[in-house]
Amino acid sequence: MIVPIKNVFRNEIIGLLNRFELLLIARHWETIDADFERRKGNYKARLLNLARCVPVFINSQTGKDYYTGVDRYNRSGKYLNGCCHCS
């Protein structure tokens, strides 16, 4: 499930999950910025947004991959490092 960034919508979803005693498997795929630093910041913000819903787990994709080869490997490591700081 995708969770909106806006508090009012996110809180409504959390309320419904609690009311019906449902577990959440969150899904992230929305980060599409070509600029790496902007994308990294948005990626972290969206992961934190999902984490506020206390999901069972987050299925996360880094979004569209604009990078190739070693550059892709290095940037993926930076994403993972950012995720570790979120947990």
Buried (B, 14 or more C-beta within 10 A) or exposed (E): EEBEEEEEEBEEBBEEBEEEEEEBEBBBEEBEBEEBEEBBBBBBEBBEBBBBBEBEEBEBEBBEEBBEEEEEEEBEEEBEEBBEEEE
